[in-house]
Amino acid sequence: MRCMEHLEERIIELEIRSTHQERLIEELNEVVTSSWRRIDQLERELRLLKDVLKDVGPDLVASPDE
């Protein structure tokens, strides 16, 4: 009987660990997804800023005569 109790305890412990790992994986996935969204947003903003600087850049450079 003791062997069955031990096996049952081990199964319960494995189920608890599995549930905990699943929750951690879900949380990590949310963090990674959120980070990629933020990176995408920042890349778009950076492209826009580069475009703006290309447009106004020549006007900002002082001529050697000034």
Long-range contacts (C-beta under 8 A, 24 or more apart in sequence): none
